Amino acid sequence: MRLLKIPLYAVELLLVAVGLIYFLTPIWWVIISSFKSVPEIFSGNPFWIRRPTLELYLLLFTPTEAFARARGLLWFMNSIFYSSSSALIASVISLAAGYALSKFDFKGKTLIYSLIAVSLTLPAIVVSIPSFIMIMYMGWLDTYQGIIIPLSFTSFGVFLMKIFVDGTVPNEVLDAARVDGASELRIFFSIVLRLTISGVLTIFIIQFISSWNNLIYQLLVLYSESKFTLPQGMAANMFFGSQGLERSIAITISGSALSIFLMATVFLILESRIERSFELGYGMKG
C-alpha cells in the first residue's frame, strides 16, 4: 500500500492556517463582542452578531450616575499620552546608544554591551519592584514623569539599534561628513537618523505597545483615577465596579477592542514609512 504523498507547501499552508486561526480567533471574538449588547454577549453566538450596537462603547466612554466608574475616554487619552511619550523618548535614546556602541570606541564599551545583552533575559516583573522603590524615593509616585521616564529606557531597543546601525550606516558616509566639517550632532540627525528611521519606527511601535500593556507597572505607580491608563481603568472597574460582573466584563471587552483598533492603526500608518526607509538604507549600502 503506497503512502499518500502530500506536497511540502500544502503542509506549510496548513500549519500557517492553524496558527492564524489560533491567534486570530480571540481577537475576532473581542471585536465582534464589542458591538453586541450586554445580554447578547452571554446568550448569542460568540463568533457572530445579530444586531450591531455601540452600547458597550457608550458604557466605556460616557460616565453616568448609574455607572460613574466608566471614564474610558480619559483613560484612553492618558494611555495614548503615556505610551507615545515613552515610545518617542525610547526611540531616540535607543538610536543614540546603539549608534555610540556601533561607531565609537570608548572604555567599558564591551562591558556595557554585555550588560545590555544580559538584561534582555530578565523578566519584566524582576525589575518592577526595584523600579518602584527608585520612583518612590524620587517622589514620582502617581505623577506623569513617574510613569513615562522609567518606560523610556529599553535594553532591547539599544541592542536592536546597535545591530541596525552596524548594517545600515556605512563608515565611509560618516567619515565623508566629518571631512566636510559636519558636527557629530548634525551627522546624527541628518545621516544616522535618516538611514535608520525604519529601525527607529520599529522601536517606537514595540515600545508603544509595551508601555500600553504594562499593567503591572501602571498599578505600582498610578493611584489617582484621573491618571489611570485604559488597561488600569478596565482592571479597576472589573474588581471594584459597582454595577455587577456583567457590566464590568462589557467595559473590559470594549476597552480591549479599542486597544486592538489603535495598535492596528498605528502599525498601518507607520508600515509604509518603514518599508520606504528600508529601501533607502539598502540603496545607500549599495
Residue pairs with C-beta under 8 A, 6 or more apart in sequence:
25 47
27 260
28 47
29 46
29 47
30 253
30 256
30 257
30 260
31 257
31 260
32 46
32 47
32 48
32 49
33 41
33 46
33 56
33 253
33 257
34 56
34 57
34 253
34 254
34 256
34 257
34 258
35 49
35 52
35 53
35 54
35 56
36 44
36 49
36 52
36 53
36 55
36 56
37 51
37 53
37 55
38 55
38 56
38 246
38 247
38 250
40 49
40 50
40 51
41 246
41 249
41 250
41 253
42 246
44 50
55 250
56 250
56 251
56 253
56 254
57 72
57 254
57 258
59 67
59 70
59 247
59 250
59 251
59 254
60 70
60 72
60 73
60 251
60 254
60 255
60 258
61 70
61 72
61 73
61 76
62 70
63 69
63 70
63 71
64 70
66 243
67 242
67 243
67 247
68 242
69 236
69 237
69 240
69 241
69 242
70 237
70 251
71 225
71 228
71 233
72 230
72 233
72 251
72 254
72 255
72 258
74 226
74 228
74 233
75 228
75 229
75 230
75 232
75 233
75 234
75 255
76 230
76 255
76 258
78 227
78 228
78 229
78 230
79 212
79 229
79 230
79 231
80 262
81 144
82 144
82 147
82 148
82 151
82 211
82 229
83 207
83 208
83 209
83 211
83 212
84 208
85 148
85 152
86 147
86 148
86 149
86 151
86 152
86 207
86 211
87 203
87 204
87 205
87 207
87 208
87 211
88 204
89 148
89 149
89 152
90 151
90 152
90 153
90 154
90 157
90 203
90 204
90 207
91 157
91 200
91 201
91 203
91 204
91 207
92 200
93 152
93 153
93 157
93 158
94 154
94 157
94 158
94 160
94 161
94 200
94 203
95 161
95 165
95 192
95 193
95 196
95 199
95 200
95 203
96 188
97 158
97 161
97 162
98 157
98 158
98 159
98 160
98 161
98 162
98 163
98 164
98 165
99 161
99 162
99 165
99 169
99 188
99 192
99 196
100 106
101 109
101 112
101 113
101 158
101 162
102 162
102 165
102 166
102 169
103 165
103 169
103 171
103 174
113 162
116 155
116 158
116 159
117 155
117 159
119 155
120 155
120 156
120 159
124 214
124 216
124 217
125 216
128 216
128 217
128 220
131 150
131 217
131 220
132 217
132 220
132 221
134 150
135 141
135 146
135 150
135 221
138 146
140 146
140 149
140 221
141 221
141 223
142 221
142 222
142 223
142 224
142 227
144 227
146 221
146 222
147 217
147 218
147 221
147 222
147 227
150 217
151 207
151 210
151 211
151 214
151 217
154 203
154 206
154 207
154 210
156 206
157 203
157 206
157 207
160 199
160 202
160 203
161 196
161 199
161 200
161 203
164 196
164 199
165 192
165 196
165 199
167 285
168 195
168 196
168 199
168 281
168 282
168 284
168 285
169 191
169 192
169 195
169 196
170 284
170 285
173 191
173 195
173 284
174 187
174 191
174 192
177 186
177 187
177 190
177 191
178 187
182 190
193 200
194 280
195 277
195 280
195 281
195 284
196 277
196 281
197 273
197 274
197 277
197 280
198 273
198 274
198 275
198 277
198 278
198 281
201 270
201 273
201 274
201 277
202 274
204 270
205 266
205 267
205 270
208 263
208 266
209 263
212 229
212 230
212 231
212 259
212 263
213 231
215 231
215 232
215 235
218 228
218 229
218 231
218 232
219 232
219 235
222 228
222 229
222 232
225 233
225 236
228 236
230 255
230 258
230 259
231 255
231 259
233 255
234 251
234 252
234 255
234 256
237 248
237 251
237 252
238 248
238 249
238 251
238 252
241 247
241 248
241 251
